[in-house]
Amino acid sequence: MRLTRVITQMFRQATAIGPLTPGRARVLSDRERQRLMRVVQAQHKSETNRRSHGRAGQIAEAQSVGGTPGGLVDALFTTAAEPKLPDEVFPLLRWGGIVAYLGGSEERTRTLAAQYTPDRGFIIERPVTAVHANTMGLRLPGLTPKGYTFTARKTRLIQAGDVTDRFTYHVELTPEPNAEHGYVVTKSIPTYDDILHRLRVKFPHIPDADLQKRAKKLVVNVFPTFLSREAAILKILQRYLPEQHRRQVPRLLNSWTGKDGLVRKLSMNWLRVGGEPLSHLQFARQSAELLRSLHEDAGVIHLDLRLDNFVITPGGVGFVDFGSAVRVGETFASSPMLYSLFAEMMRTSHIQRMLGRMLETGHVTNQAMREVHGKVDKTVDAFYLAVQIQKPHGNPELAPLIDYQPETPVALALSNLTAAILRPKNPAKAHFKTAADILRAIDRIERRLEAGDDPPKRKRVPAAAV
């Protein structure tokens, strides 16, 4: 009897909607669309398990109203009434995230899917297929709600033509069936035209002939040199880091060289962002532990520890982008070209500019950090680690994965630690010069908090570090 009632109800619903015209899709009701969307979401459980996800309309509204950095998601579900075009979806998705679209018209769904192309930063992972919202496992032609869906993955860090300070090389995800998550990260030299476009946007007042010379130098010498060094550094990390830390840095899979022997492209495993959120203290501790191991076990200095180069995976905090890294004690006296390249890099790097400003304004008085300004040294990494641990939400991709509450005892204690590192009571005898020093201080903070000591009072944190 129950089955009879269900079938009768379905016929009544179909009659209320009206007869179908051959070759045309029936307009979905809101209820049917919701049922179909639940089916689509169920098809992507592996993408939503322990990862952020949501409806495109809600995520876009949250970003436009609050501008919150936590708006980026790993899986986005959308319909015709919500943001659905590649350019609309791109800024809502974390790198490597997926967008799943649900529509009522096969033709319109295919037209939309055709716009998700590699040059717009996506690849189609699941082509257009029909989806049904069965009732009790039954699918009745003309009665069971039917829609059309496809899935695309965001493979580029930035959209074509965009110019940002965050990314220089051409970095994208490339399908690899045998790789973890089904993709590898490929990093390659940008084209001459791409570099020239970037230079023209950033330096509009410089004569174009000079920019063309600069672009050629970058393509032929500078980028290949640093990419070759990165390939070598990645091998060193896998050789010397302890097992638990090897998993938190990229692993070199392959490299392609030009006739001059310099690397033009390399591939690495994908350290996919995700997992359970870390506490603020866990983020600080794991960052300091990994940096200490980087310096002491592998003998490598990163030199570019911006939050853009931090990742949080199910295994914890990781570092990426070792293109600027050097060996501890490495000198370039025997290579004038490398000496010149690193001298220029140290003059123009974001970290060095920031350190220079903070030294000039008195926001950094630590003598050890003053002495390494403009130099290649482990203390440069320690300086930026101190800046990052006290306010980790500077990278919007990390915001949902770090439980950062500014007024908690943990946040106050770490903020005070940053102040003590940058502006010690005795600048000439600073207690904090290395990652190991910072790690020991974090240990003390953890013990005090576990013992229930009174919450710390906030010290003045250097404004330039906030």
TATATA-V867487 format. One record per residue. PHI is phi in whole degrees, 0 to 359 (none if undefined). NEAR is the number of other C-alpha atoms within 12 Angstrom. D_FIRST is the distance of its C-alpha to the first C-alpha in whole Angstrom. Layout:
[[PHI:NEAR:D_FIRST] [PHI:NEAR:D_FIRST]]
//
This chain:
[[none:7:0] [298:9:4] [297:13:5] [298:10:5] [296:11:6] [298:19:9] [295:21:10] [299:15:11] [297:17:12] [294:25:14] [296:20:15] [296:15:17] [298:21:18] [296:24:20] [294:14:21] [295:13:23] [287:19:25] [112:15:26] [291:17:26] [275:17:28] [268:11:31] [306:8:32] [86:10:34] [244:14:33] [279:23:31] [290:27:29] [292:23:30] [279:31:28] [282:19:27] [300:15:28] [295:14:24] [295:30:24] [297:31:27] [295:24:27] [297:24:24] [294:35:26] [296:35:29] [297:25:27] [295:28:27] [298:36:30] [297:31:31] [295:18:30] [289:22:31] [239:29:35] [300:18:34] [293:18:38] [272:31:39] [257:25:38] [294:18:38] [61:20:41] [227:32:42] [285:34:42] [204:33:40] [177:32:39] [275:36:38] [300:37:41] [298:23:41] [291:24:41] [294:34:44] [297:31:46] [295:18:46] [297:20:47] [291:21:50] [288:15:51] [277:12:51] [259:13:52] [60:16:53] [288:21:52] [293:28:53] [282:31:50] [288:37:48] [289:39:48] [231:42:45] [271:44:44] [220:41:41] [240:47:40] [244:46:37] [217:42:37] [226:35:36] [297:25:38] [274:18:38] [243:23:40] [306:29:43] [219:36:43] [285:30:46] [307:37:48] [292:23:51] [280:23:48] [279:41:46] [310:38:50] [286:36:51] [268:44:48] [257:45:47] [290:38:49] [303:36:51] [89:42:49] [284:43:45] [243:44:43] [239:48:41] [244:52:38] [255:52:37] [235:45:34] [226:43:34] [265:33:32] [250:27:34] [296:27:35] [298:20:39] [292:24:40] [295:31:38] [293:25:41] [297:21:44] [292:32:43] [301:35:43] [295:23:46] [276:24:48] [273:36:47] [250:24:50] [303:26:53] [290:20:56] [258:30:53] [93:38:53] [223:38:49] [230:31:48] [284:29:44] [262:30:43] [234:24:39] [292:23:40] [299:29:37] [220:25:34] [280:27:30] [227:31:28] [236:33:24] [256:29:22] [292:24:19] [246:21:15] [55:12:14] [78:10:17] [260:16:16] [236:17:18] [252:19:18] [307:16:21] [84:26:22] [243:31:19] [291:30:20] [305:36:22] [227:35:26] [223:39:29] [227:39:32] [221:42:34] [213:41:37] [230:37:39] [233:40:43] [246:42:45] [282:42:49] [250:38:51] [257:34:54] [288:36:56] [228:31:57] [283:27:57] [303:27:59] [90:22:62] [288:23:62] [238:23:65] [227:18:64] [276:17:67] [280:21:64] [232:26:64] [241:28:66] [284:34:65] [272:34:63] [239:31:60] [206:37:56] [271:35:53] [239:32:53] [301:26:51] [211:18:51] [305:11:49] [272:11:50] [275:19:51] [299:17:50] [68:22:47] [80:19:48] [217:28:51] [237:30:54] [267:37:57] [250:35:59] [234:41:62] [222:36:65] [290:36:68] [297:31:67] [287:23:69] [302:23:72] [297:20:70] [296:24:68] [293:35:71] [297:30:73] [300:24:70] [300:28:70] [295:31:73] [296:23:74] [290:19:71] [281:16:73] [230:18:76] [293:14:77] [266:12:80] [275:16:81] [306:14:83] [297:17:81] [298:14:83] [292:17:83] [294:25:79] [296:23:79] [297:19:82] [296:26:79] [299:27:76] [296:24:78] [297:21:79] [296:29:76] [290:31:74] [277:26:77] [242:26:78] [293:33:77] [298:35:73] [299:36:73] [296:31:76] [290:36:73] [291:41:70] [295:34:72] [295:31:73] [297:38:70] [301:38:69] [292:29:72] [296:34:71] [298:41:67] [295:25:68] [297:29:71] [298:40:68] [291:27:66] [278:22:69] [246:22:70] [287:30:67] [298:21:65] [307:17:62] [294:20:60] [265:30:62] [299:31:62] [286:30:58] [255:37:59] [227:44:61] [297:39:60] [249:37:61] [292:35:63] [256:24:61] [198:24:63] [213:28:66] [235:23:68] [248:19:72] [269:20:74] [296:10:77] [276:13:79] [85:17:77] [271:27:75] [287:31:71] [257:34:69] [205:34:66] [220:38:64] [236:32:61] [224:34:59] [291:32:56] [269:38:54] [277:37:54] [287:38:51] [292:39:50] [157:38:48] [102:25:47] [287:23:47] [301:28:49] [269:28:53] [288:27:54] [302:37:58] [292:38:60] [298:32:58] [300:41:58] [296:45:62] [297:36:63] [296:35:61] [296:44:63] [293:40:66] [298:36:65] [294:44:65] [292:46:68] [301:33:70] [294:33:69] [302:43:69] [287:33:73] [271:24:74] [273:25:72] [264:30:72] [65:26:75] [237:39:73] [252:40:73] [285:42:70] [73:41:72] [213:39:69] [276:40:67] [288:39:65] [298:34:62] [299:26:61] [258:33:62] [261:44:60] [228:43:56] [236:40:54] [247:31:52] [304:21:49] [270:25:53] [118:35:55] [287:44:57] [226:41:59] [243:43:62] [229:41:62] [60:39:64] [260:37:67] [293:37:69] [258:38:72] [290:40:72] [223:35:76] [280:29:77] [299:22:78] [84:17:82] [292:20:82] [238:18:85] [239:17:85] [298:13:89] [275:10:89] [228:12:87] [304:12:88] [294:17:85] [296:24:82] [301:19:85] [294:18:85] [295:24:81] [288:30:80] [298:22:83] [292:18:81] [298:26:78] [291:28:79] [287:20:80] [255:20:77] [293:27:74] [300:23:72] [296:37:73] [293:33:77] [296:21:77] [295:31:75] [299:39:77] [299:29:80] [297:21:79] [289:29:78] [292:29:81] [295:15:83] [272:16:82] [83:22:82] [283:30:78] [235:37:79] [241:32:82] [305:35:81] [296:26:85] [298:30:83] [283:41:80] [297:30:83] [290:23:85] [260:25:82] [299:34:82] [81:27:82] [240:32:82] [267:35:80] [201:33:79] [300:39:76] [296:41:77] [298:43:76] [296:43:72] [297:43:73] [301:51:73] [286:44:70] [299:48:68] [300:49:70] [291:42:69] [286:36:65] [289:47:64] [273:43:65] [208:39:62] [277:43:60] [271:29:58] [294:25:60] [260:27:58] [300:29:55] [288:38:53] [269:43:54] [306:34:53] [288:34:49] [251:37:50] [228:38:53] [279:24:53] [253:31:56] [238:21:56] [304:22:60] [259:18:61] [281:22:60] [304:26:62] [296:39:62] [297:36:62] [295:30:65] [295:39:67] [289:46:66] [296:40:67] [294:32:71] [297:41:71] [302:40:71] [298:33:74] [292:35:76] [289:44:75] [281:46:76] [228:36:79] [291:28:80] [300:17:83] [241:16:85] [303:24:85] [282:18:87] [232:17:86] [293:25:82] [279:26:80] [242:38:77] [233:37:78] [231:33:76] [296:36:72] [296:31:73] [298:27:74] [293:39:71] [297:35:69] [296:22:71] [294:30:71] [295:37:67] [301:24:67] [295:21:69] [299:31:67] [298:26:64] [295:16:66] [295:18:67] [293:22:64] [293:15:63] [281:11:65] [78:13:64] [298:16:68] [302:15:68] [302:21:66] [289:21:69] [274:19:70] [290:22:70] [266:20:73] [285:20:74] [272:31:72] [308:30:74] [301:20:72] [291:25:73] [266:34:70] [270:23:67]]
//
